[in-house]
């Protein structure tokens, strides 16, 4: 019972962490981008202030018109004097309107420059930050959700800036100007206006703050829905093969209903919001109406002053709604940008040491020295699973070393820690005597190339995917790599030749074609260390034989590490390392290991030769 309560409390804490929004941090991140464009920002603030001043000028026009008309009706001024006054007012009004038009142009122009610059900077900065985060970060994230958070965060940043430019600043300036002018003519009306405004804002802020968590829950449900869409569309063949369209659609409907319920809960606050604020405005305007005309009856206010005050109040009321709508948009935008901005808090757990040197591989000798490595469990209550235990291996220059063993024995993990996708718990890995933890990750990875079991290709051209390994390569060098991988005949049959789009993850190519693109990419990279991670395991025998010949040529003059389940593909390896539960249990050549009495490799070889495996 105690354990269940503890886990419930822990899950509740995790849920709060997921839904709480750090507005202060988000504004700090936004300011980090804004301060690079202070000229645009302060210019925009000045233009907004001048727009509000010019806008309030209309109230003075009506005041003076009403007062002059009142004097004219009492025959206190002549018709010529009234006409001259009208002409002057019209000219001044026209001039102010022209200035307002100019101000509006510069307002939009400056805002466009500011928005586009900030969005571009945010896109590039966040993308660079995210792709440089550790491998562990990316394997624990869902692609569809990340894309949703990225696009929403960038787009809502524009909305957040626009909220300040169209909602907050105009209302604040307009409120200050209105209250100041009204205060000059009638103190009581100004006080009522201030009290009404404060109550209006307080209610709006409180109710809007209640919406933060419901909105974030709605966003999380939206991310789950989009992730499901991405997952289904990427695995549509599986849906078709097992005829599970209905089941897949039912699960999508379940996610859609969750999103609908969370949206309705979030939007439900608007009903209370509108009702309470309308009541506050009704009471406030009634009080202003009473005291305003009382002042007129008592002779303290002219009819023009009453007109000015009412014009100012009625012009201010929409601005108050704008202010609360602005605050609501601010909160909504803060929630929407939170996931993307929060990613800046993520730290890369794999870091270069200070003054790390670049690796220059001359020989390609690799040594694993007393390596211990474990993947931490997701739950903090369990100990990490140890994958490699006191792993020692010396790979000599220009040799071919094969790693074999059952699934989970640590073969792929050896490659991952060699690439330094994870840091070791203990021990060290050296290349030509250089500890890989003390050299730059970029230089480490630039000295290795890999042909993976399933080549992951960009949804771009064949040429792009091959040249990706070496963008500076000439067209002749790329075509040399294409011919080496025997892709030239295949490409010649395509209508668009090397400009053919391969589709997402290379879906438009066969397994053998994708593998040859991967080989061409590796040969173009021309690195001294080559990794072959079960590069032919998914191919048919004939294609595998052809690809294997390409790989044999590719391995010449390189230090090569091969991971393979089919032992027939590693018979020519200089050294075969047999792993089991993260330990080396056998090591030697194919001839030595296949004849070792009671050996694991011998038993595995016998099973594969006999067709039992």
N, C-alpha and C positions, 0 to 999 in steps of 0.2 A: 504493500500500500504506500509506504514512504517513497519507494523507488518510483512508483507511478506518478505520485504528486510532484516529485523532483523533475521527472521528464516532462510533465505537463507544464510546469513552471518554466522549464528551459525552452520548450516549443513556443510558449506564449511570449517569452523574451525575444526569440528569433523572429516571431511574427511582427512584434512591435518594431524591431530593427528594420524590417523589410518595408513597413508602411510609414514610418516616421520620416519627415522631410527636413533636411538641414538647410533652411532658407538662407541663413547667415553664410554658410559655406558656399551655396550656389551663387549668391550675390558677389562674394569674394572672387569666385572663378570668373564671373561675368565682368567684374571690374578689371580683372587682369587683362582681358581683351580690350575693354573700352578705353583704358588709359593710353593705349597706343594711338588713339584717334581723338585726343583732347580737343584739337582745333574744330573738328566736326561737331563734337559733343557740346562744347561751350557756345559755338556758333548757333547750334540748334536751339539751345536754351534761350539765348538772346532773341532769336527770331520768334519763338513761341511767346515770350513776354511781350514783344512789340505787337504781335497779333492780338493778344488779349486786350492790350491798351486800345488798339484801333477798334476792336469789337465793342468795347465799352463806350466808345465815343458816340454810338447810336443813341444811348440813353441821354446824353447831354443834348444831342440834337433835338430830341423830343421835348426835353425840359424847356429849352429856350424857345422852341416853337410854340408850345402850349402857353408859356408866360407871355410871349409877344402877342399871340392871338388873343389872349385874355385882355391885354392892354388895348389892343385894336378894337375889340368888341365894346370896350368901355370908352372908346373915342379918346384914349389917352395918347395914342400915336397916330400919325397920318397914314393914309394908304400908301403914299410914296415911301415913307420910312419903313412900313411893313414889307413892301415889295423889295426894297434895297436889302433889308435883313434876310428875306427869303432867298434872294439871289446869292448873297454871301454864304449863307448856310449850305445851299446846294453846291456851290463851288468847293467849299471846304469838305463837304461830305464826299463829293466826287474825287477829290485829291486823296482823301483818306482811304477810299475804296481802291484806288489805284495802288496806293502803298500796300494795302492788305493783299491785293492780288500778287504783288511782287514778293511780299513776305511768304505767302502760301507757296509760291514757286520755290523759294529757297528752303522752306521747311521740308517739302517733299524731296527736293534735290539732295539736301544734306542728309536726310533720313535714309534715302536710298543708298547713298555712298556709305553711310555708317552701317546699315543693315547688311549690305552685300559684303563689306570688308570683314565684319565680325563673323558672319556665317562662314565665309571662306576660311578665315583663320581658325575657327572652331573645328570645321571639317578636317582640315589638314592636321591640326594639333591633336585632336582626339583620335583620328585614324592612326597617326604616327605613334601615339602613346599606347593605343590598344594593340597594334601589331607587334610592339616591342615588349609587351607583357609576357610573362613566362608561359611556357608550353602548358603547364598545369592549369593556368587561368583559362586558356582556350578550350582545353578538353572538358572543363567543367561548365562551359557555357553552351547555350543552345543558339544555333546560328540565326534562326528566324527571330528569336527574341532580341538578340543583339542588333540585328538590322532594324527592327522596329524601334528599339530604344535610341539607336543612332540617328535615324531619320527624324523621329519625333523630337529628339533633343535639339537638333540643329534648326528645324523649322520653327519650333516654339521659342527659340532664342530670338528670332525676328519678332514674334508676337510679344515677347517680354519687353524688348526695346520699344516697340510701337506703343505698348501700354503706357510707358513713361511719357512718350512723346505726344500721345493723343488723349490720354486719360488723366494721368497724374499731374503733370506740369501745367497744362492749360487750366485745370480745375483749381489748382493751388494758386496760380497767378490771378485767375478770375475771381476767386473767393477773397483774396487779399485786397484786390482793387475794389470789389463791390462793398465789402465791409468797411473799408476806409472811407469811401465816398458817402455811403449811407450814414456812417458814424458822424460825418461832418454835418449832415442835414438833420438827423434825428437819432439821438443816442439810444432811446428805448427800442426803436425798430432794429438798430444794429445789434443790441444785446439779444433780442428775441431771435434774430437771424443766426447769431453765433451759437446760442443754446440749441436751436433746431438743427443746425449743421452738426454740432458735436454729437447729439443723440442719434442722428441719422447715420453718422459714420461709425459710432460705437456698435450699434445694432448690426450694421453691415459687416463690420470686421469680425464680430463674435460669430455670427452665423456662417460667414465664409470660412473662418478657421475650423468650424466643425466639419466642413466639407473636405478638408485635406486628406484625411485617412480614407473616407469612402471613395474619393477620386483615385487615390493611389491603388486601392483594391481593384477598382474598375480598370485602371491601366495594367495591372498585373494580369487580370483576366483577359484583357485585350492582347497582351503579349503571348499568353498561352494559346489563344485562338490563332494568332498569326504563326506561331511556332508549329502548331498542328497543321495548318495549311501548307507551310513549307515542307514539313516532314512527309505529308501525304503525297504532295506533288513530286518530291524527289524519289519516292518509293511507289510510284503509281503502278509499276510492273508487278510488285508484290500484291497490291490490291487486286489487280486483274487476274493474276495467276490463281489466287485463292478465292476469287469471286466474293470479296468482302466489301463491296461498295456500300451495301446497306449498313453493315456494322460500322464502317468508317464514317458514314454520314450520320449515324445515330450518335457516335461519340462527338462529332463536330456539333450536332444539335445540342448536346449536353453542355459543351463549352460555350456555345452561343447563348444558351439560357442563363448560365452563370453570369455572363457578361451583361445580358439584359437586366437581370435582377440587381446587379451591382450599379449599373447606370441609373436605374429607377430610384434606387436608394440614394445615390449621389444627387440626382436631380430633384428629389423630393424636398430638399431644403429650400428651393427657390420659392415655394408656395408661402412658407412662413415669412421668408425674407420680404417678399412683395407686400404682403398684408401689413406687417408691422411698420415698414417704412412709409407706406401710404398714410397710415394713421398719424405718424409723427409729422409728416408734411401738412396734413389737414389741420392739425391743431396749431402748428407754427404759423401757417399762412393766415389762419383766422385771427390769431393774436396780432399779427402784423397789420392786417386789414383794419382791425378795431383801433389800434393806437395811431395808425397812420392818418385815418380820417378824423380822429379826435384832435390830432395836431392841426389838421386843416381847419376844422371848425373853430378851434381856439385861436386861429390866426398865426400859429407858429410855422406852418408850412404853406408855401404857395402851391397852386394847382400843378405847376410845372415840376416842383420838388416831389409831390405825390406821384406824378407820372414817372419821374426818374426812378424813384424807389421801387415802384411796382414793376417797371420795365427791368430793373436790375434783379429783383427777386425772381421774376418769372424766367429770366434768362439764366439765373443761377440754379434753379431747381433741376433742369436737365443736366447741368454740370455735376450736381450732387449725385444723380443717378450714374452719370459717367464715372464719377470717382469710385463709387461702390462697384460698378461693373468693372472698372479698371483694377480695383483691388481683387475682385473675384478672378479676373483674368490673370492677374499677377500670381495669385495662389495656384490657379489651374496650370499656368505656364511653369511655375516653380515645381509643381508635381511632375509635369511632363518632362522637364529638363533634368529632373533629379537623377534618373538612372544613368544618363550619359555623363553628367557632371560628377556623379559619384565615382565614375570609373577613374577620374584623375587621382582619387585617393588610393587606388590600387598601386601597390609597389611591386616592381619586378624582383622576384626572389632570387633570380639568377643575375648577378651583377658583376661587372668587371671591377677588379681591384683598382685602386688609385695608381695611375701611371702604368697601367698594364701595357705590355709590349705586344707588337704584332708577331704572329708566328710565320716563319719562313721554313717550309718543309724542304729539306734537301735529300734526305734518305727515305723518310716515311716509316721509321721504326716506331712501333707503338708498344707501350708497356703498361699493363694493369698491375698495380702494386698493392696487395692486401686490401682490396676494395670491398667495402660493405655498403649496401644500398637497400633502401626500403621505400615502398609507397605508403604514405600515411593513409589510414582508414578515414572514411567520411565522418564516422561517429567518433567523438573524442574519448569514449569510454573503452575503446579497444586499443590494444597495442598495434603499432605499425607492422605490416607484414614484411618480413625480411626476404628479399628476392635474391640478392647476391651476398654470399658469406665468404669472406676471406678469399676473394677471387684474385688469382694471380695468372697472368698470361703475357708472354713476350712474343710479339709479332715482328719478325725480322723484315728488313727492307725488301721490297719487290718480291714478296712471297704471297701465296694464296692460302688463307686460313679459313676453314669452314667451321661453323658452329652448328651442331646438331643436338637433338634432344627432344623430349616430349614437350607438349604445350605447357607453358608456365614454368619452364626450366630456367628462363632468364635470357634467352638468345636475343630477343628484340630489345630488352632492357640494356644489354651491353652496347648496342648501337645508340640508344637514346642518351646514355651517360657519356659515350664517346663524343657525341654532338653537343654535349653539355646542355641538354634540354632539362636535366635535373642535376643538382649538386649531390656529391657523395656524402654518406654519413661518416665514413672513415676511408682512409687510404688515398691513393692518387693515381692519376692517369697521365702518362707522359708521351709526347710525340717528339722524337729526336732529342730526348732528354728534357724537353720543356713541359712543365706542369701545366695542363690545360686550364687550371683554375687561375693561373697567373698571366694568361694571355687574353687578348680581346676575343670575345665570342665571334665577332665578324671575321677576323682573320682565321680563326679555327675552322669555321664552317666554309670559308672560301677555299680551304685546302682539301675539301672532301666533296665528292659527288656520290649520288645514290641512285640506284635503279630499284624502286620499291616493288613490292608484290602487286599492288594495284596502283598504277600510275595515275596521279591526280592532275588532270589537265585543266587549264583555264578555258572558259567559254570564248575562245578566240581562234585565230588561224593556226594551222599547223606550223607555219613559219614562226609565229610569235611564241608558241609553246617551246619550240626547239631553241630559238635565240634567247629565251628568257634566262638561260644559264650564263650567257655571255652577250649582253646587249651590244657590246663594242665590236663583236665579230663582224667581219666583212660578209657580203653575200656569198662569195666563193667559199669561205670557211664554213658557213651554214650548209651549203650544198655538199661540201665534202663530208660533213657529218651525216647528212641525209643519205648519201650514197653508201657510206660506211654501214649504216643501219639497214640498208637495202629497202629504203622507203621510196626511192626515186621512181621505180616502176609503178608502184601504187599511186603516187602523186600524179604521174603523167596521165593516168586514166580519169582523173577528177576534172570536172568542168572548170573549176576555179583554181586547179593546181594547188600550190602551197598556200594559197589564200583561202582555202576551204576552212569554214568554221567547224570546229570539232564538237560543239555542244557542251552543255554543263558536264564537268568531270570527264569529258571526252566520250560522251554517250553515243555519238554518231560513228565512232570507230570500233572495230572489233578488238578483242583482247590482244591479239598479236600486233595489230597496228598501233594500239596505244603503247604497247611495250617497246616497239621499235622507235616511236617518238621519244620515249623515255631514254632509250639507249643513245639516240642521236643527241639528245640534250646532255647526257653525261659525257659523250665524246667531245662535244663542243666545249663543255666546261673545262676539260683537259686538266683534271686535278690529280695530284700524286697519290691520293688515297681514294679507293673506290669501295663502295658498299653495295652488295647485291643481296637485297632482303627478299628471299624466296621469289626471285624475279621471273621464274618460269612455272611456278606451281599451278597457276590457273589456266595453263595453255594445253592444247591437245598435243599429242606426241610428235606429230610432224612439225607443227609450228615451234614446239619446244626445241626440237633438234636444230631448226634453222636459227632460232634466237640464240641458242647455246653457242653456235659457231660465232655469231656476232659478239657474244660476251667473251668468248675465249680471246678474240682479237682485242677487245677493249681492255682486258686485264694485263696485256703485255706491258711491262715496264712500270707497273703500279703495285703498290701494296693493297691487297684486296681482302676484304672480309666478306664471306659468303654465309648467308643463313639459308638452309635448305632442309626440306623434309624428304625430297627424293634423293636418295643417296647416290643414284647413278649420275647425278649432275655434279657431284663433288669428288669423284674418283681421282681426278687429276690435281686435287688440292695438295699443297706441300704439307700441310698439317691439318688434321681434323680434331676438333675439340668437342668432346661429348659432355653435355651439361645435364644435370639433374638436380632440381630444387636449389638452384643458384650455386652449385658447386661443380667443379671439373672432376668427373669420375674417370675419364679416359682421355688420352691424348696420343696422337701418333699419325702415321700415314694410313691410307686406305688398306694397303697390303698388310700392315702390321695389325690393325684393329679387326679386320674381318677374320683373321686367324687366331685371335686372342681367345683362349679357352674361357668360357663362362662370361665373356664380355658382353656388355649392353649393346655395343655397336654390332657385334657379330650376330646377336639375336635379331636386331633390327634389320640387318642386311639379309638375313635368312628369310624373314617375313616378307620383305619387299621382293626378293628374288623369287619366292614361291608364290607370289600373287595373293598372299593372305592379307596384305596391307596396302 
